[in-house]
Amino acid sequence: MRFNKWLSALTAGVVLSTSLSFASLANAEENRTIADESIYDILVDRFFNGTGKNDDHTVNAQDPTMFAGGDFDGVLKKIDYVTNMGYTMLSVGSVFATEKYDGSMPTSYTLLDPRFGTADEFKKMVGSYQKREMKIMADFPITDVSPNHELAEKQGFVGSTNDGKIQWDLTNEEVQNEIIDSAVQFVDTYGLDGVRLTNIEQVDTAFLNRMIEQLKATGAYVIANAESDANFDAKFYNDVASKYTNSFKNVDLDTSVLEPYIEETLSDTPVLTMTDTIWSDRFTLAATAEGMYPPTRSKISIASTLLLPGVPVVQYGSEIAMNGTAGEEAHQYYNFKTDSELADYVGKLQSLRNDSETLRNGEFKWLENEDGFIVFERKSDTETWIVVINNSSKTKRVHIPVAELGEGKEIRGMFNSEIIRENKDNNYTIILDREMVEVYQVIDARGINTSYIVALGLVVVLYTAFMIVIMKRGKQRRANSAK
């Protein structure tokens, strides 16, 4: 059984790698923008407990309202798992000293929470991921902090109190300068690649722009988790998650509602795209309410977020269909014993996205977008891709005229190894089963894929040799037992 599983994995790898051998895959670009990134969003406390030395009396993994013990060392120990999924940026949430596990009650802009680990451990974690070519982003709460925050003692800093939190007097220039300096120092000290400004709803745009400008001067991306007219690298819209959720929580749903965000991404500032957030209900909650199978829904939704134009932000646990309502229930401690099939799928999908600048930022054209059946083209001077997302209840087909792709082409599926050629009706016809996603590359027709045949032949030879060895050993054991 183990060999069969290995054989299946090897064969799939052969299909993917030999298909990619025909692609003119771009090298890593020197001038990446946030439109090239994909973000994996975690809470340090809920990810993995790497060491118990920083656990105190507030750590109790059995009580969802308390700290669970996740730490920087745990995030580092899961570096293979995270990087294998292919995300280019890890967002670790707020890591400042805090009275609540999710960082929503920070008491400092300088000290890290001791339950997460030390400053040196954080630096080690950040550096280790960066060596794997994965960027690190952290949250910086501008206001709405704990009444015990270290700056609350400064005269004139507190403007108001609401719901047990304090709001800074951001009309005070000294307060503005202190917050900006703290954020810049935080990014510089730990060599962060990005910062997400949170609690900005009532913050003046002019102040935000001044802060953004100084943060960008460090080389960091700057985004937010609320709507704003400030000059963030990517736009956040409050209804994006709900629109994506309502498009993919079931089959045959209206996907045309996604087009405005895609148009803005293509024409102006890229939009942060997601089906849920750290602060919302889980996408799985909506899918299960529809009576749908969560793993399939997660596969469709994550693939759509990654492949459609925008900056994908995927919440930790989405690849294991984590469920729950907003808050503690949605912030489950990660179960690494869960099947990794979807995580492996995400990794293969991301390998295509990361290796092809065209698939991320090429010229975009809709070919179909109706009731869950999405077909679009991404094209550049060197590559052409066709992406088909069949989130419908039926097998679907799309006829792409030869005039669209050119004569003498073949369309190769990256996952199912299907080869599609021009038919007698002067079309390239793609047929895809229900609730499936496929990425196709359009290349000049090359006939037989020799490298694939050779590689597949090698797999057969290895399997045959393995079976011969097994049979010989079985025969020998029977002979020995008969003596």
C-alpha positions as CSV (number, residue, x, y, z in Angstrom):
1,M,0.0,0.0,0.0
2,R,2.8,2.4,0.9
3,F,4.5,1.6,-2.4
4,N,1.3,2.2,-4.4
5,K,0.9,5.6,-2.6
6,W,4.5,6.4,-3.5
7,L,4.0,5.3,-7.1
8,S,0.9,7.5,-7.5
9,A,2.7,10.5,-6.1
10,L,5.7,9.9,-8.3
11,T,3.5,9.5,-11.4
12,A,1.7,12.7,-10.6
13,G,5.0,14.5,-10.1
14,V,6.2,13.2,-13.5
15,V,3.0,14.5,-15.2
16,L,3.4,17.9,-13.6
17,S,7.2,18.3,-14.1
18,T,7.2,17.1,-17.7
19,S,4.3,19.3,-18.6
20,L,6.2,22.2,-17.1
21,S,9.3,21.3,-19.1
22,F,7.5,22.8,-22.1
23,A,6.7,26.0,-20.4
24,S,8.8,29.1,-20.8
25,L,8.7,29.7,-17.1
26,A,10.0,33.1,-16.0
27,N,12.8,33.4,-13.6
28,A,12.3,35.2,-10.3
29,E,11.7,38.9,-11.0
30,E,13.8,41.5,-9.4
31,N,11.0,44.0,-9.1
32,R,8.2,42.1,-7.5
33,T,5.1,43.9,-6.3
34,I,2.4,42.8,-3.8
35,A,0.5,41.6,-6.9
36,D,3.0,38.8,-7.1
37,E,2.5,37.6,-3.5
38,S,0.2,35.2,-1.8
39,I,-0.3,35.5,1.9
40,Y,-0.8,32.7,4.5
41,D,-2.4,34.2,7.6
42,I,-1.8,32.6,11.0
43,L,-2.1,33.3,14.7
44,V,1.2,32.3,16.4
45,D,-0.6,31.1,19.6
46,R,-2.9,28.8,17.6
47,F,-0.3,27.3,15.3
48,F,2.2,25.0,17.0
49,N,3.8,24.8,20.5
50,G,7.5,24.3,19.8
51,T,8.7,24.6,23.3
52,G,7.0,24.5,26.7
53,K,9.6,26.7,28.4
54,N,7.6,29.9,27.6
55,D,4.3,28.5,28.8
56,D,2.9,30.0,32.0
57,H,-0.3,29.7,34.0
58,T,-2.3,31.5,31.3
59,V,-1.6,28.7,28.8
60,N,-4.3,26.1,28.6
61,A,-4.8,24.4,25.3
62,Q,-8.1,22.9,26.5
63,D,-9.7,26.3,27.1
64,P,-10.3,28.2,23.8
65,T,-10.4,31.5,25.6
66,M,-6.9,31.1,27.0
67,F,-3.5,31.0,25.3
68,A,-2.9,27.6,23.6
69,G,0.9,27.7,23.7
70,G,1.8,28.3,20.1
71,D,5.1,30.1,19.7
72,F,7.8,31.4,17.4
73,D,9.8,28.1,17.8
74,G,6.6,26.2,16.8
75,V,6.2,28.3,13.6
76,L,9.9,27.6,12.8
77,K,9.5,23.9,13.4
78,K,6.7,23.8,10.9
79,I,8.7,25.7,8.2
80,D,8.7,22.7,5.8
81,Y,4.9,22.4,6.0
82,V,4.3,26.1,5.5
83,T,6.8,26.7,2.7
84,N,5.7,23.5,0.8
85,M,2.3,25.1,0.3
86,G,4.1,27.7,-1.8
87,Y,2.8,30.9,-0.2
88,T,5.2,33.8,-0.7
89,M,4.4,35.6,2.5
90,L,3.6,34.5,6.1
91,S,1.4,36.9,8.1
92,V,1.9,36.1,11.8
93,G,-0.7,38.5,13.3
94,S,0.2,40.8,16.2
95,V,3.2,39.5,18.2
96,F,3.4,42.3,20.8
97,A,2.9,41.6,24.5
98,T,-0.8,41.1,24.9
99,E,-3.5,40.2,27.3
100,K,-5.4,38.1,24.8
101,Y,-4.1,35.2,22.7
102,D,-5.0,36.8,19.4
103,G,-3.0,39.9,20.1
104,S,-6.1,42.1,20.2
105,M,-5.2,43.6,23.7
106,P,-1.6,44.7,23.1
107,T,0.3,46.3,26.1
108,S,3.4,47.4,24.2
109,Y,4.8,48.5,20.8
110,T,8.3,47.3,21.7
111,L,8.1,44.1,23.8
112,L,7.0,40.8,22.3
113,D,4.7,38.5,24.1
114,P,6.9,36.2,26.3
115,R,4.5,33.3,25.7
116,F,5.4,33.5,22.0
117,G,9.1,33.6,22.7
118,T,12.0,35.9,22.8
119,A,13.1,38.6,20.4
120,D,16.0,36.4,19.3
121,E,13.6,33.5,18.6
122,F,11.4,35.8,16.6
123,K,14.5,37.0,14.6
124,K,15.6,33.5,14.0
125,M,12.1,32.5,12.8
126,V,11.9,35.5,10.5
127,G,15.4,34.9,9.1
128,S,14.8,31.2,8.5
129,Y,11.7,31.8,6.5
130,Q,13.4,34.5,4.5
131,K,16.2,32.1,3.6
132,R,13.5,29.9,2.1
133,E,12.4,32.9,0.0
134,M,9.2,33.5,2.1
135,K,8.5,37.0,3.4
136,I,7.2,37.7,6.9
137,M,4.4,40.2,7.7
138,A,3.2,41.2,11.1
139,D,0.2,43.3,12.4
140,F,0.6,46.7,14.0
141,P,-2.5,47.9,15.9
142,I,-2.7,51.7,15.5
143,T,-5.2,52.2,18.3
144,D,-7.8,50.2,20.4
145,V,-5.2,48.8,22.7
146,S,-5.2,47.6,26.3
147,P,-5.6,50.2,29.0
148,N,-2.4,48.8,30.4
149,H,-0.4,49.7,27.3
150,E,3.0,51.2,28.1
151,L,2.2,54.5,26.3
152,A,-1.1,55.0,28.2
153,E,0.8,56.6,31.1
154,K,2.1,59.4,28.8
155,Q,0.2,62.6,29.3
156,G,-2.2,63.5,26.4
157,F,-1.9,60.1,24.7
158,V,-5.3,58.6,25.6
159,G,-8.2,60.2,23.7
160,S,-11.0,58.0,24.7
161,T,-12.1,54.6,26.1
162,N,-14.5,52.2,24.5
163,D,-15.4,48.5,25.1
164,G,-12.6,48.0,27.5
165,K,-9.9,49.4,25.2
166,I,-8.3,52.8,24.8
167,Q,-8.1,55.0,21.7
168,W,-5.1,57.2,21.2
169,D,-5.6,61.0,20.7
170,L,-4.4,60.9,17.1
171,T,-4.9,64.7,16.7
172,N,-1.9,65.0,18.9
173,E,1.2,65.2,16.8
174,E,3.4,63.8,19.5
175,V,1.2,60.7,19.6
176,Q,1.3,60.4,15.8
177,N,5.1,60.6,15.8
178,E,5.4,58.0,18.6
179,I,3.2,55.5,16.8
180,I,5.0,56.0,13.5
181,D,8.4,55.7,15.1
182,S,7.3,52.6,16.9
183,A,6.1,50.9,13.8
184,V,9.2,51.8,11.7
185,Q,11.4,50.6,14.5
186,F,9.5,47.3,14.8
187,V,9.9,46.6,11.1
188,D,13.6,47.6,11.1
189,T,14.5,45.7,14.3
190,Y,13.1,42.4,13.0
191,G,13.7,42.8,9.3
192,L,10.0,42.4,8.4
193,D,8.9,42.4,4.8
194,G,5.5,43.8,5.5
195,V,3.1,45.2,8.1
196,R,-0.7,45.1,8.3
197,L,-2.1,48.2,10.1
198,T,-5.1,47.2,12.1
199,N,-7.8,49.2,14.0
200,I,-7.7,52.1,11.4
201,E,-11.4,52.6,11.0
202,Q,-11.4,56.1,12.7
203,V,-7.9,57.1,11.8
204,D,-7.2,60.2,9.6
205,T,-6.1,59.4,6.1
206,A,-3.4,62.1,6.1
207,F,-1.8,60.5,9.1
208,L,-2.1,57.0,7.6
209,N,-0.4,58.2,4.4
210,R,2.5,59.7,6.4
211,M,2.8,56.4,8.3
212,I,2.6,54.3,5.1
213,E,5.2,56.5,3.4
214,Q,7.7,56.0,6.2
215,L,7.0,52.2,6.4
216,K,7.4,51.8,2.7
217,A,10.8,53.6,3.0
218,T,12.0,50.5,4.9
219,G,11.1,48.3,1.9
220,A,8.1,46.8,3.5
221,Y,4.6,46.2,2.0
222,V,1.9,48.0,3.9
223,I,-1.7,46.7,3.9
224,A,-4.8,47.0,6.2
225,N,-7.7,45.0,7.4
226,A,-10.3,47.7,6.9
227,E,-11.4,50.0,4.1
228,S,-9.4,53.2,3.6
229,D,-8.5,55.8,0.9
230,A,-4.9,55.8,2.1
231,N,-2.1,54.7,-0.1
232,F,-1.9,51.1,0.9
233,D,-0.1,48.6,-1.4
234,A,-3.4,46.6,-1.8
235,K,-7.0,47.5,-1.3
236,F,-9.1,45.9,1.4
237,Y,-12.9,45.8,0.9
238,N,-15.2,44.7,3.7
239,D,-17.5,42.7,1.4
240,V,-14.8,40.8,-0.6
241,A,-14.8,37.8,1.8
242,S,-18.6,37.5,1.8
243,K,-18.7,37.8,-2.0
244,Y,-16.1,35.1,-2.5
245,T,-17.9,32.9,0.1
246,N,-21.3,33.4,-1.5
247,S,-19.7,32.4,-4.9
248,F,-18.1,29.2,-3.7
249,K,-20.0,27.9,-0.7
250,N,-22.2,25.8,-3.1
251,V,-22.3,25.0,-6.8
252,D,-24.1,26.9,-9.5
253,L,-23.8,30.3,-7.7
254,D,-23.4,33.7,-9.2
255,T,-19.7,34.4,-9.8
256,S,-20.2,37.6,-11.8
257,V,-20.2,39.5,-8.5
258,L,-16.4,39.0,-8.3
259,E,-15.8,41.0,-11.5
260,P,-15.6,44.5,-10.0
261,Y,-12.7,43.5,-7.7
262,I,-10.9,41.8,-10.5
263,E,-11.3,44.9,-12.8
264,E,-9.9,47.1,-10.0
265,T,-6.9,44.8,-9.6
266,L,-6.2,44.9,-13.3
267,S,-6.7,48.6,-13.7
268,D,-5.6,50.2,-10.5
269,T,-4.5,48.9,-7.1
270,P,-4.6,45.1,-6.5
271,V,-7.4,43.9,-4.2
272,L,-6.9,41.6,-1.2
273,T,-9.0,38.5,-2.1
274,M,-10.2,36.0,0.5
275,T,-13.1,33.8,1.5
276,D,-12.7,34.5,5.2
277,T,-10.3,36.4,7.6
278,I,-8.8,35.9,11.0
279,W,-11.6,38.1,12.4
280,S,-14.6,36.4,10.6
281,D,-16.6,33.2,10.5
282,R,-14.8,30.4,8.7
283,F,-15.6,29.7,5.1
284,T,-16.3,26.1,6.0
285,L,-19.2,27.3,8.2
286,A,-21.1,28.7,5.2
287,A,-20.3,25.6,3.1
288,T,-21.5,23.1,5.8
289,A,-24.7,25.2,6.2
290,E,-25.3,24.5,2.5
291,G,-24.9,20.8,3.1
292,M,-21.7,20.7,1.0
293,Y,-18.6,18.5,1.4
294,P,-16.0,20.9,3.1
295,P,-12.8,19.5,1.5
296,T,-14.1,20.0,-2.0
297,R,-15.5,23.4,-1.2
298,S,-12.1,24.4,0.3
299,K,-10.2,23.2,-2.7
300,I,-12.4,25.2,-5.1
301,S,-12.4,28.3,-3.0
302,I,-8.6,28.3,-2.4
303,A,-7.8,27.6,-6.0
304,S,-10.1,30.4,-7.2
305,T,-8.6,32.9,-4.7
306,L,-5.1,32.0,-5.9
307,L,-5.8,32.0,-9.7
308,L,-8.2,34.9,-10.1
309,P,-6.5,38.4,-10.2
310,G,-5.8,39.9,-6.8
311,V,-3.6,39.3,-3.8
312,P,-4.8,36.1,-2.1
313,V,-5.0,36.0,1.6
314,V,-5.7,32.5,3.0
315,Q,-6.4,31.9,6.7
316,Y,-4.5,29.1,8.4
317,G,-6.4,25.8,8.6
318,S,-8.3,26.5,5.3
319,E,-6.4,23.6,3.8
320,I,-7.9,21.3,6.4
321,A,-11.4,22.8,6.2
322,M,-11.2,24.3,9.7
323,N,-14.6,25.4,10.9
324,G,-16.1,27.8,13.4
325,T,-17.8,31.1,14.1
326,A,-15.8,34.3,14.5
327,G,-13.5,34.4,17.6
328,E,-12.3,31.5,19.7
329,E,-14.3,28.8,17.7
330,A,-12.7,29.9,14.5
331,H,-9.2,30.0,16.1
332,Q,-8.8,26.4,16.6
333,Y,-5.4,24.9,17.5
334,Y,-3.9,23.6,14.3
335,N,-4.2,19.8,13.9
336,F,-1.2,18.7,11.9
337,K,-2.3,15.1,12.0
338,T,-5.0,15.9,9.4
339,D,-4.7,14.6,5.9
340,S,-2.4,16.8,3.8
341,E,-4.0,16.1,0.5
342,L,-5.4,19.6,0.0
343,A,-2.1,21.2,1.3
344,D,-0.2,19.2,-1.3
345,Y,-2.7,20.3,-4.0
346,V,-2.2,24.0,-3.0
347,G,1.6,23.5,-3.2
348,K,1.3,22.2,-6.8
349,L,-1.0,25.0,-7.7
350,Q,1.3,27.6,-6.2
351,S,4.3,26.2,-8.0
352,L,2.6,27.1,-11.3
353,R,1.6,30.6,-10.0
354,N,5.0,31.3,-8.5
355,D,7.0,30.2,-11.6
356,S,4.9,32.1,-14.2
357,E,4.8,35.9,-14.1
358,T,2.1,35.6,-16.8
359,L,-0.2,33.5,-14.7
360,R,0.0,36.2,-12.0
361,N,0.0,39.4,-14.0
362,G,-0.4,38.6,-17.7
363,E,-3.1,40.2,-19.9
364,F,-6.5,38.9,-18.6
365,K,-9.5,38.0,-20.6
366,W,-12.8,36.4,-19.6
367,L,-13.9,33.5,-21.8
368,E,-16.8,32.4,-19.6
369,N,-18.1,33.5,-16.2
370,E,-21.6,32.3,-15.5
371,D,-23.2,30.5,-12.5
372,G,-19.9,29.0,-11.2
373,F,-18.4,28.1,-14.6
374,I,-15.3,30.3,-14.9
375,V,-12.9,30.3,-17.8
376,F,-10.3,32.9,-18.4
377,E,-7.1,33.5,-20.3
378,R,-3.8,35.0,-19.1
379,K,-1.4,36.0,-21.8
380,S,2.0,37.6,-22.4
381,D,4.5,37.7,-25.2
382,T,6.0,34.4,-24.1
383,E,3.1,32.5,-22.5
384,T,-0.6,31.8,-22.7
385,W,-2.6,30.0,-20.0
386,I,-6.2,29.0,-19.8
387,V,-7.8,28.5,-16.3
388,V,-11.0,26.6,-15.9
389,I,-12.9,26.5,-12.7
390,N,-16.1,24.4,-12.9
391,N,-17.9,25.2,-9.7
392,S,-21.2,23.8,-11.1
393,S,-23.2,20.7,-10.6
394,K,-22.6,19.4,-14.2
395,T,-19.7,18.5,-16.5
396,K,-19.1,21.6,-18.6
397,R,-17.3,22.3,-21.8
398,V,-16.0,25.4,-23.4
399,H,-15.2,25.9,-27.1
400,I,-12.3,28.2,-27.7
401,P,-11.9,29.4,-31.3
402,V,-8.7,28.8,-33.1
403,A,-8.6,32.5,-33.8
404,E,-8.3,33.1,-30.1
405,L,-5.3,30.9,-29.5
406,G,-3.8,30.5,-33.0
407,E,-3.4,27.5,-35.3
408,G,-1.1,24.6,-34.6
409,K,-1.4,24.8,-30.8
410,E,-2.1,22.2,-28.1
411,I,-3.5,22.8,-24.7
412,R,-1.9,20.8,-21.9
413,G,-3.5,20.2,-18.5
414,M,-1.1,20.7,-15.7
415,F,-2.8,18.3,-13.3
416,N,-4.6,15.7,-15.4
417,S,-2.0,15.7,-18.3
418,E,-4.7,16.0,-20.8
419,I,-3.7,17.2,-24.3
420,I,-6.3,19.1,-26.3
421,R,-5.8,19.8,-30.0
422,E,-7.7,21.7,-32.7
423,N,-10.9,19.9,-33.8
424,K,-12.7,19.8,-37.1
425,D,-14.9,22.7,-36.0
426,N,-11.8,24.9,-35.7
427,N,-12.1,25.0,-31.9
428,Y,-10.1,23.8,-29.0
429,T,-12.7,22.1,-26.8
430,I,-12.1,21.8,-23.1
431,I,-14.3,19.5,-21.0
432,L,-14.1,19.5,-17.2
433,D,-16.0,17.5,-14.6
434,R,-18.1,19.2,-12.0
435,E,-16.4,20.8,-9.0
436,M,-13.0,20.6,-10.6
437,V,-10.2,23.2,-11.3
438,E,-7.6,22.8,-14.1
439,V,-4.8,25.0,-15.4
440,Y,-3.9,24.6,-19.0
441,Q,-0.9,25.9,-20.9
442,V,-1.1,26.8,-24.6
443,I,2.0,25.7,-26.5
444,D,3.0,25.0,-30.0
445,A,2.0,21.4,-31.0
446,R,4.9,19.1,-30.3
447,G,3.4,15.6,-30.9
448,I,4.5,12.9,-28.5
449,N,5.8,14.0,-25.1
450,T,9.0,12.0,-25.2
451,S,10.3,13.0,-21.8
452,Y,6.9,12.0,-20.2
453,I,6.9,8.6,-22.0
454,V,10.5,7.9,-20.8
455,A,9.7,9.0,-17.3
456,L,6.5,7.0,-17.1
457,G,8.4,4.0,-18.5
458,L,10.9,4.4,-15.7
459,V,8.0,4.3,-13.2
460,V,6.7,1.1,-14.8
461,V,10.2,-0.5,-14.7
462,L,10.7,0.4,-11.1
463,Y,7.2,-1.0,-10.2
464,T,7.9,-4.2,-12.1
465,A,11.3,-4.7,-10.4
466,F,9.7,-4.1,-7.0
467,M,7.0,-6.7,-7.7
468,I,9.6,-9.3,-8.9
469,V,11.6,-8.8,-5.7
470,I,8.4,-9.2,-3.6
471,M,7.4,-12.4,-5.4
472,K,10.9,-13.9,-5.1
473,R,11.0,-13.2,-1.4
474,G,7.5,-14.8,-1.0
475,K,8.6,-17.8,-3.0
476,Q,11.8,-18.1,-0.9
477,R,9.8,-17.8,2.4
478,R,7.4,-20.6,1.2
479,A,10.4,-22.8,0.3
480,N,12.0,-22.3,3.6
481,S,8.9,-23.0,5.6
482,A,8.4,-26.3,3.7
483,K,11.8,-27.6,4.8
